[in-house]
Amino acid sequence: MNDSIILRIMQSGPPQSLSPQEIALETMPLTRAPVPPPVRAWVRYPDGPLQVDGEAVAWTAAAVAVRWRAGGAVHKAWVWSSAVERL
């Protein structure tokens, strides 16, 4: 995917994070990383999915909080753990 398409997708709105019910913090233990490991993750935006390189800042058995930098800004979203690959 070329940079202009990626920029258009990222400008379509904020990344779509999982809902609190999907993250299930009330029922699943949360792990916070003192040193977040690098990851590659699929993140959804209003205009489509993007694969981003970032870091896993927290996780449960089902979901991962991913943080990444793009376009001069820091972005964050909770995604399904199966959408994340540790680098």
C-alpha positions, 0 to 999 in steps of 0.5 A: 500500500502506498503512503498516500493511501495509508495517510487517507485511511488514517485521516478517515477518523480515529482508530477503532478500538475494542469496546470495554465489553470486548476487552473484558477487564472486569473478568480477565487479568490485565498485564502492563508492560514495563518495557513494551515489546515491539509488535506488528498489529492490524488496526481498523480505521473507518476507511479500512484496516492497516497493519502498523508497527508499534508496541504492546503496552498492555494485554489480556488473554483476548486483547492487546493495547497497541501504541504506534506513531504515524503522521507526527502523532501517537495513536492507540487502540485495543485490538484482538490478540490474534491481530498482533504479532510480536516482532 
